[in-house]
Amino acid sequence: MAEKKYDVIHIGEVNQDFTVPEVPEEFFTGNGDTYTCGIITDSVGGDAGNQSICVANLGDHNAFFGRLDCSYTGDRLAAILKAQGVDTSLIVRSEDCRTPKIIVNVRKDGSHRFLCGKGGGYGLRKEDIVPGTLDQTRVLAIGSLFVLDTLEGEGLEYALKTCRDAGGIVVADMTYDIRGLGPRFYDDYYRYIDYLVPSWDEASYVTGEEYEDRMADFFLDKGAGNVIIKMGSRGSYFKNRNKNFYADPFEVNPVDTTGCGDNFTAGFIHAYLKGMTDEACLQFASAAGALNSLGLGASSYIRSEEMVLEFMRKTRQRHIAH
């Protein structure tokens, strides 16, 4: 691949996460007005934000390209991204942007639930994409389909084509269709995506299928180059026109599963940039997703490539019969 200014440019959502652990159930069901919980922290959240921080900590030169508001929230998130090693020079600060704020309630088993505050205007517009930007990245990471806000439509197609025409590749994550766009909304865009990385539930929603191989076939038939389906505790599945295989999950006792899918995608991108095989890429991605679950927060636990490799050396994988 030709020399580029950026290893990765991330386009998508960044929000402010407030992680709230150890919330007593009485808070939701009781009649009192004051309860105590664990230590509340705030950090960068959102698919593109989580992925960009993880990729930076793994050692790749990457930039977040999106909108932040002009309030204290935007200032703080931009500062966190920069402190974590993310290139923030492409960020657009806008008065008509309202950066979303998310309360993340972490349960005792490491699972979570989100309370999403309303945001708006956080997606790029086509006019934000200055010529000479997206043709200067080895990978364009979309984090994620269904939360691109104002970039849907012509702007998204322009971004994908610009990167691809310049010899870069596109990796696109997916999330829940919280805006009600409909399962077939992206049918005309998969042909621009080299690696599509939905979760099992997201892929099932879009395709209407119950088996991951059929889900993958749907996306391949629409033009995607490779499909990786994240299946949580059941590992992950890879398929393209030439091969298909499963990657077994690593055995962990999760503290917080928030952002594990984003770290999986970031791990895959890093491994791809290192020139690893598809099989090795999925192994590394699986390790990054699992390792992230051992700390609180969506993007603050993984600190280096060596940390992931050490985790892989010391942690067993659980074989899943498929």
VOPAGU-2260 file (C-alpha; in pm, 1 decimal, decimal comma):
REM VOPAGU-2260
SITE   aa  ch    i         X         Y         Z
SITE  MET   A    0       0,0       0,0       0,0
SITE  ALA   A    1     131,6     345,4     -94,1
SITE  GLU   A    2     270,7     574,1     175,5
SITE  LYS   A    3      -5,1     777,4     338,8
SITE  LYS   A    4     -17,8    1056,9     595,3
SITE  TYR   A    5    -250,2     858,0     822,5
SITE  ASP   A    6    -269,3     491,7     909,1
SITE  VAL   A    7    -636,7     531,5    1000,2
SITE  ILE   A    8    -901,0     802,7     987,3
SITE  HIS   A    9   -1206,6     735,2    1201,8
SITE  ILE   A   10   -1540,4     882,1    1099,8
SITE  GLY   A   11   -1843,5     851,8    1325,7
SITE  GLU   A   12   -1971,0     933,5    1669,4
SITE  VAL   A   13   -1784,9    1054,3    1974,7
SITE  ASN   A   14   -1983,6    1109,1    2290,1
SITE  GLN   A   15   -1920,6    1166,7    2658,7
SITE  ASP   A   16   -1966,0     851,7    2868,1
SITE  PHE   A   17   -2044,1     865,5    3238,5
SITE  THR   A   18   -1966,2     518,7    3372,0
SITE  VAL   A   19   -2169,6     438,1    3682,4
SITE  PRO   A   20   -2086,7     102,4    3848,4
SITE  GLU   A   21   -2239,8     -70,5    4149,3
SITE  VAL   A   22   -2582,0      91,4    4122,0
SITE  PRO   A   23   -2817,4     -73,8    4373,4
SITE  GLU   A   24   -3133,3    -216,3    4221,0
SITE  GLU   A   25   -3329,8     -14,4    4474,8
SITE  PHE   A   26   -3234,8     292,0    4273,2
SITE  PHE   A   27   -3461,5     163,9    3994,5
SITE  THR   A   28   -3731,8       5,4    4209,1
SITE  GLY   A   29   -3726,3     179,0    4548,3
SITE  ASN   A   30   -3896,3     490,2    4681,4
SITE  GLY   A   31   -3593,5     662,7    4829,9
SITE  ASP   A   32   -3431,8     972,6    4682,0
SITE  THR   A   33   -3062,8     915,1    4759,6
SITE  TYR   A   34   -2845,7     609,2    4690,6
SITE  THR   A   35   -2473,7     540,9    4666,0
SITE  CYS   A   36   -2283,8     364,8    4386,7
SITE  GLY   A   37   -1925,4     299,3    4284,7
SITE  ILE   A   38   -1683,8     561,9    4156,6
SITE  ILE   A   39   -1836,0     756,8    3866,2
SITE  THR   A   40   -1599,3     841,5    3583,3
SITE  ASP   A   41   -1637,3    1030,6    3258,2
SITE  SER   A   42   -1450,0     952,7    2939,9
SITE  VAL   A   43   -1468,7     941,0    2562,2
SITE  GLY   A   44   -1736,6     707,7    2429,6
SITE  GLY   A   45   -1900,6     638,4    2096,5
SITE  ASP   A   46   -1784,4     385,4    1839,6
SITE  ALA   A   47   -1541,9     610,5    1649,7
SITE  GLY   A   48   -1402,3     756,4    1970,7
SITE  ASN   A   49   -1342,0     417,6    2130,9
SITE  GLN   A   50   -1179,8     276,6    1819,3
SITE  SER   A   51    -954,1     577,4    1765,7
SITE  ILE   A   52    -819,1     564,3    2122,2
SITE  CYS   A   53    -754,3     190,4    2104,3
SITE  VAL   A   54    -579,6     217,8    1766,3
SITE  ALA   A   55    -363,1     502,6    1896,8
SITE  ASN   A   56    -260,8     303,3    2203,3
SITE  LEU   A   57    -175,2       7,9    1980,5
SITE  GLY   A   58      73,6     233,6    1803,1
SITE  ASP   A   59     -85,2     351,7    1477,5
SITE  HIS   A   60    -108,8     712,7    1358,3
SITE  ASN   A   61    -478,8     778,4    1345,5
SITE  ALA   A   62    -712,1    1074,9    1344,1
SITE  PHE   A   63   -1070,4    1126,8    1451,2
SITE  PHE   A   64   -1263,4    1313,5    1182,1
SITE  GLY   A   65   -1597,4    1430,5    1312,8
SITE  ARG   A   66   -1785,0    1707,8    1485,7
SITE  LEU   A   67   -1774,5    1815,2    1849,2
SITE  ASP   A   68   -1977,2    2094,3    2002,6
SITE  CYS   A   69   -1829,6    2422,7    2120,8
SITE  SER   A   70   -1909,1    2370,6    2488,4
SITE  TYR   A   71   -1698,1    2239,0    2775,8
SITE  THR   A   72   -1800,3    1888,7    2665,3
SITE  GLY   A   73   -1636,5    1931,7    2325,5
SITE  ASP   A   74   -1326,0    2084,8    2484,1
SITE  ARG   A   75   -1291,1    1796,3    2728,5
SITE  LEU   A   76   -1340,5    1520,6    2473,8
SITE  ALA   A   77   -1095,4    1677,8    2230,2
SITE  ALA   A   78    -840,1    1703,8    2512,0
SITE  ILE   A   79    -888,8    1338,8    2611,3
SITE  LEU   A   80    -849,9    1220,9    2252,5
SITE  LYS   A   81    -530,4    1423,3    2209,8
SITE  ALA   A   82    -389,1    1302,8    2542,6
SITE  GLN   A   83    -448,8     943,4    2430,6
SITE  GLY   A   84    -244,7     999,4    2115,8
SITE  VAL   A   85    -524,1    1056,8    1865,5
SITE  ASP   A   86    -461,4    1319,4    1595,4
SITE  THR   A   87    -731,3    1581,1    1657,0
SITE  SER   A   88    -639,1    1818,5    1374,7
SITE  LEU   A   89    -937,7    1709,9    1161,3
SITE  ILE   A   90   -1204,3    1769,4    1427,7
SITE  VAL   A   91   -1475,7    2015,7    1326,1
SITE  ARG   A   92   -1608,2    2232,5    1611,7
SITE  SER   A   93   -1959,8    2350,1    1539,3
SITE  GLU   A   94   -2218,2    2567,2    1713,6
SITE  ASP   A   95   -2500,4    2355,1    1568,6
SITE  CYS   A   96   -2354,5    2033,4    1710,6
SITE  ARG   A   97   -2476,2    1891,1    2041,8
SITE  THR   A   98   -2240,4    1613,0    2148,8
SITE  PRO   A   99   -2436,4    1323,3    2303,5
SITE  LYS   A  100   -2389,6    1230,9    2669,4
SITE  ILE   A  101   -2441,7     870,1    2775,6
SITE  ILE   A  102   -2489,8     723,1    3123,7
SITE  VAL   A  103   -2343,4     371,0    3131,2
SITE  ASN   A  104   -2481,6     157,1    3412,4
SITE  VAL   A  105   -2238,5    -132,7    3464,3
SITE  ARG   A  106   -2392,0    -440,4    3628,7
SITE  LYS   A  107   -2214,0    -684,1    3860,0
SITE  ASP   A  108   -2168,5    -939,1    3579,1
SITE  GLY   A  109   -1996,7    -682,6    3357,5
SITE  SER   A  110   -2296,0    -625,4    3131,5
SITE  HIS   A  111   -2428,5    -275,4    3086,8
SITE  ARG   A  112   -2723,8     -62,2    2993,9
SITE  PHE   A  113   -2719,2     283,3    2840,5
SITE  LEU   A  114   -2924,4     593,2    2913,1
SITE  CYS   A  115   -2867,9     808,4    2605,4
SITE  GLY   A  116   -2908,0    1184,7    2622,8
SITE  LYS   A  117   -3022,6    1353,8    2305,9
SITE  GLY   A  118   -2756,7    1487,3    2073,7
SITE  GLY   A  119   -2764,2    1630,2    1726,0
SITE  GLY   A  120   -2559,1    1765,5    1440,7
SITE  TYR   A  121   -2258,4    1551,4    1538,0
SITE  GLY   A  122   -2219,5    1388,1    1197,1
SITE  LEU   A  123   -1991,1    1520,7     926,2
SITE  ARG   A  124   -2137,2    1691,9     624,0
SITE  LYS   A  125   -2003,0    1643,7     275,4
SITE  GLU   A  126   -1869,4    1999,0     274,3
SITE  ASP   A  127   -1655,4    1914,6     580,5
SITE  ILE   A  128   -1456,0    1663,9     373,8
SITE  VAL   A  129   -1176,3    1874,8     234,8
SITE  PRO   A  130   -1008,0    1734,3     -78,8
SITE  GLY   A  131    -674,0    1580,4       6,6
SITE  THR   A  132    -790,2    1432,4     337,4
SITE  LEU   A  133    -952,9    1091,2     291,8
SITE  ASP   A  134    -717,2    1001,9       8,6
SITE  GLN   A  135    -431,7    1025,2     260,3
SITE  THR   A  136    -528,5     732,7     482,8
SITE  ARG   A  137    -447,1     364,7     457,2
SITE  VAL   A  138    -773,5     274,3     634,2
SITE  LEU   A  139   -1100,1     464,0     661,5
SITE  ALA   A  140   -1281,8     331,5     968,7
SITE  ILE   A  141   -1657,4     394,9     985,8
SITE  GLY   A  142   -1778,7     380,4    1344,2
SITE  SER   A  143   -2053,1     303,6    1290,0
SITE  LEU   A  144   -2320,7     244,6    1030,9
SITE  PHE   A  145   -2659,8     362,5    1169,5
SITE  VAL   A  146   -2508,0     646,2    1380,7
SITE  LEU   A  147   -2351,4     863,7    1112,0
SITE  ASP   A  148   -2616,6    1133,5    1153,0
SITE  THR   A  149   -2582,6    1395,7     876,2
SITE  LEU   A  150   -2322,9    1199,9     676,6
SITE  GLU   A  151   -2582,5     952,5     546,1
SITE  GLY   A  152   -2642,8     947,2     171,8
SITE  GLU   A  153   -2430,4    1138,4     -77,6
SITE  GLY   A  154   -2171,6    1243,4     179,9
SITE  LEU   A  155   -2106,4     885,8     289,9
SITE  GLU   A  156   -2072,8     758,8     -65,0
SITE  TYR   A  157   -1828,8    1040,7    -141,6
SITE  ALA   A  158   -1617,7     953,6     164,6
SITE  LEU   A  159   -1605,3     582,6      84,2
SITE  LYS   A  160   -1525,0     634,9    -284,2
SITE  THR   A  161   -1256,5     894,6    -210,1
SITE  CYS   A  162   -1069,4     655,2      15,4
SITE  ARG   A  163   -1109,1     354,1    -212,9
SITE  ASP   A  164   -1014,4     541,3    -530,9
SITE  ALA   A  165    -689,0     648,0    -363,9
SITE  GLY   A  166    -597,2     288,6    -277,4
SITE  GLY   A  167    -713,1     284,5      82,7
SITE  ILE   A  168    -947,1      30,1     237,9
SITE  VAL   A  169   -1272,7      78,1     427,4
SITE  VAL   A  170   -1353,8     -98,9     753,0
SITE  ALA   A  171   -1709,2     -39,6     873,7
SITE  ASP   A  172   -1852,1    -130,3    1210,4
SITE  MET   A  173   -2225,9    -139,8    1270,4
SITE  THR   A  174   -2455,4     -59,5    1561,7
SITE  TYR   A  175   -2822,9     -72,4    1648,1
SITE  ASP   A  176   -3065,0     118,6    1428,2
SITE  ILE   A  177   -3166,8     364,6    1697,4
SITE  ARG   A  178   -3275,4     620,1    1436,2
SITE  GLY   A  179   -3513,5     382,9    1258,4
SITE  LEU   A  180   -3341,5     400,5     919,5
SITE  GLY   A  181   -3451,7      47,5     834,9
SITE  PRO   A  182   -3256,5    -274,9     774,3
SITE  ARG   A  183   -3200,8    -215,4     402,7
SITE  PHE   A  184   -3079,0     142,7     432,4
SITE  TYR   A  185   -2716,6      62,7     342,7
SITE  ASP   A  186   -2779,2    -189,4      65,3
SITE  ASP   A  187   -2609,1      33,0    -194,3
SITE  TYR   A  188   -2304,1     102,0      24,0
SITE  TYR   A  189   -2170,3    -243,8     109,3
SITE  ARG   A  190   -1990,6    -257,2    -226,5
SITE  TYR   A  191   -1756,5      15,0    -100,2
SITE  ILE   A  192   -1668,4    -174,4     219,8
SITE  ASP   A  193   -1365,1    -402,4     231,4
SITE  TYR   A  194   -1427,6    -536,1     583,4
SITE  LEU   A  195   -1776,6    -519,3     735,2
SITE  VAL   A  196   -1779,6    -589,5    1110,7
SITE  PRO   A  197   -2132,5    -616,2    1258,1
SITE  SER   A  198   -2233,7    -800,6    1572,4
SITE  TRP   A  199   -2450,1   -1111,0    1536,3
SITE  ASP   A  200   -2762,0    -918,9    1647,0
SITE  GLU   A  201   -2691,3    -629,7    1411,1
SITE  ALA   A  202   -2629,1    -862,9    1117,7
SITE  SER   A  203   -2947,0   -1054,2    1197,1
SITE  TYR   A  204   -3148,3    -730,6    1203,2
SITE  VAL   A  205   -3018,5    -622,5     862,3
SITE  THR   A  206   -3035,5    -959,1     687,7
SITE  GLY   A  207   -3329,6   -1129,9     857,4
SITE  GLU   A  208   -3115,4   -1445,3     881,2
SITE  GLU   A  209   -3057,8   -1669,1    1183,7
SITE  TYR   A  210   -2721,5   -1821,8    1087,5
SITE  GLU   A  211   -2397,9   -1628,4    1056,8
SITE  ASP   A  212   -2291,4   -1791,7     729,3
SITE  ARG   A  213   -2615,0   -1679,5     565,4
SITE  MET   A  214   -2576,8   -1333,5     715,8
SITE  ALA   A  215   -2230,3   -1310,7     565,5
SITE  ASP   A  216   -2359,5   -1431,4     227,4
SITE  PHE   A  217   -2616,5   -1150,7     227,3
SITE  PHE   A  218   -2346,3    -885,2     267,7
SITE  LEU   A  219   -2111,4   -1054,1      20,8
SITE  ASP   A  220   -2391,3   -1064,0    -235,7
SITE  LYS   A  221   -2436,0    -689,1    -182,0
SITE  GLY   A  222   -2069,3    -635,5    -265,6
SITE  ALA   A  223   -1882,2    -635,1      67,9
SITE  GLY   A  224   -1530,2    -775,2      32,2
SITE  ASN   A  225   -1504,3    -956,0     366,6
SITE  VAL   A  226   -1750,2   -1002,0     652,8
SITE  ILE   A  227   -1659,5   -1045,9    1019,4
SITE  ILE   A  228   -1946,4   -1119,4    1257,8
SITE  LYS   A  229   -1881,3   -1057,0    1627,3
SITE  MET   A  230   -2059,8   -1314,1    1843,1
SITE  GLY   A  231   -1951,4   -1220,3    2195,2
SITE  SER   A  232   -1899,2   -1526,8    2414,2
SITE  ARG   A  233   -1927,4   -1748,3    2102,5
SITE  GLY   A  234   -1625,8   -1589,9    1934,1
SITE  SER   A  235   -1635,8   -1446,4    1582,6
SITE  TYR   A  236   -1689,3   -1558,8    1223,3
SITE  PHE   A  237   -1507,4   -1458,6     904,4
SITE  LYS   A  238   -1621,0   -1512,8     548,8
SITE  ASN   A  239   -1526,2   -1395,0     202,3
SITE  ARG   A  240   -1559,2   -1548,2    -143,5
SITE  ASN   A  241   -1266,6   -1785,4     -85,5
SITE  LYS   A  242   -1284,2   -1904,7     274,3
SITE  ASN   A  243   -1468,0   -1895,0     604,3
SITE  PHE   A  244   -1364,0   -1976,1     960,3
SITE  TYR   A  245   -1441,8   -1915,9    1327,1
SITE  ALA   A  246   -1218,4   -1762,5    1594,3
SITE  ASP   A  247   -1264,1   -1892,7    1949,2
SITE  PRO   A  248   -1317,9   -1646,7    2238,2
SITE  PHE   A  249   -1071,3   -1584,1    2518,7
SITE  GLU   A  250   -1180,0   -1685,8    2868,3
SITE  VAL   A  251   -1232,9   -1380,9    3090,6
SITE  ASN   A  252   -1441,8   -1271,2    3386,0
SITE  PRO   A  253   -1558,5    -933,3    3256,1
SITE  VAL   A  254   -1564,8    -621,2    3466,8
SITE  ASP   A  255   -1730,0    -403,7    3200,4
SITE  THR   A  256   -1822,3    -514,8    2847,3
SITE  THR   A  257   -1881,5    -158,5    2723,9
SITE  GLY   A  258   -1685,4     -91,8    2404,8
SITE  CYS   A  259   -1556,5    -448,0    2362,4
SITE  GLY   A  260   -1691,0    -463,7    2007,8
SITE  ASP   A  261   -1520,8    -133,8    1925,0
SITE  ASN   A  262   -1190,2    -258,6    2064,9
SITE  PHE   A  263   -1232,6    -579,5    1862,5
SITE  THR   A  264   -1263,3    -369,9    1545,8
SITE  ALA   A  265    -968,5    -152,1    1646,3
SITE  GLY   A  266    -760,8    -463,5    1714,1
SITE  PHE   A  267    -849,2    -601,6    1373,1
SITE  ILE   A  268    -746,8    -276,7    1201,2
SITE  HIS   A  269    -413,2    -271,6    1383,4
SITE  ALA   A  270    -342,1    -634,4    1294,9
SITE  TYR   A  271    -433,6    -569,6     931,9
SITE  LEU   A  272    -192,9    -276,7     918,6
SITE  LYS   A  273      78,6    -505,9    1057,4
SITE  GLY   A  274      26,8    -737,7     761,2
SITE  MET   A  275    -112,4   -1031,0     958,0
SITE  THR   A  276    -318,2   -1306,3     795,8
SITE  ASP   A  277    -696,5   -1295,3     825,8
SITE  GLU   A  278    -679,3   -1571,1    1086,6
SITE  ALA   A  279    -418,4   -1386,8    1293,2
SITE  CYS   A  280    -612,0   -1061,8    1259,4
SITE  LEU   A  281    -919,8   -1223,4    1414,1
SITE  GLN   A  282    -713,0   -1375,0    1695,0
SITE  PHE   A  283    -565,8   -1034,7    1781,1
SITE  ALA   A  284    -905,4    -863,4    1747,0
SITE  SER   A  285   -1065,9   -1121,6    1976,2
SITE  ALA   A  286    -793,8   -1064,3    2234,6
SITE  ALA   A  287    -836,7    -685,0    2220,3
SITE  GLY   A  288   -1212,3    -713,4    2269,2
SITE  ALA   A  289   -1175,1    -953,6    2561,2
SITE  LEU   A  290    -892,6    -757,9    2724,8
SITE  ASN   A  291   -1096,3    -438,5    2719,4
SITE  SER   A  292   -1361,0    -609,2    2936,1
SITE  LEU   A  293   -1119,0    -634,4    3228,9
SITE  GLY   A  294   -1137,2    -263,3    3310,6
SITE  LEU   A  295   -1409,9      -3,9    3354,6
SITE  GLY   A  296   -1482,3     217,2    3055,4
SITE  ALA   A  297   -1512,5     171,5    2682,2
SITE  SER   A  298   -1168,6     286,4    2570,3
SITE  SER   A  299    -922,9     331,9    2855,1
SITE  TYR   A  300    -790,1     -13,1    2944,7
SITE  ILE   A  301    -568,2    -124,4    2653,8
SITE  ARG   A  302    -239,1      64,9    2662,9
SITE  SER   A  303     -16,4    -105,5    2404,3
SITE  GLU   A  304      24,0    -382,1    2147,5
SITE  GLU   A  305     247,7    -569,8    2390,8
SITE  MET   A  306     -30,4    -566,0    2652,2
SITE  VAL   A  307    -257,0    -747,5    2405,9
SITE  LEU   A  308      14,7    -994,2    2307,4
SITE  GLU   A  309      88,8   -1069,6    2673,5
SITE  PHE   A  310    -281,4   -1129,4    2732,8
SITE  MET   A  311    -284,0   -1370,6    2438,7
SITE  ARG   A  312      14,9   -1561,4    2579,2
SITE  LYS   A  313    -140,4   -1599,4    2923,1
SITE  THR   A  314    -511,7   -1644,3    2850,1
SITE  ARG   A  315    -681,7   -1960,8    2731,2
SITE  GLN   A  316    -930,5   -1967,6    2449,3
SITE  ARG   A  317   -1252,4   -2160,0    2492,2
SITE  HIS   A  318   -1320,2   -2389,5    2198,6
SITE  ILE   A  319   -1669,7   -2344,0    2059,0
SITE  ALA   A  320   -1824,8   -2622,9    1854,2
SITE  HIS   A  321   -2005,3   -2471,0    1556,6
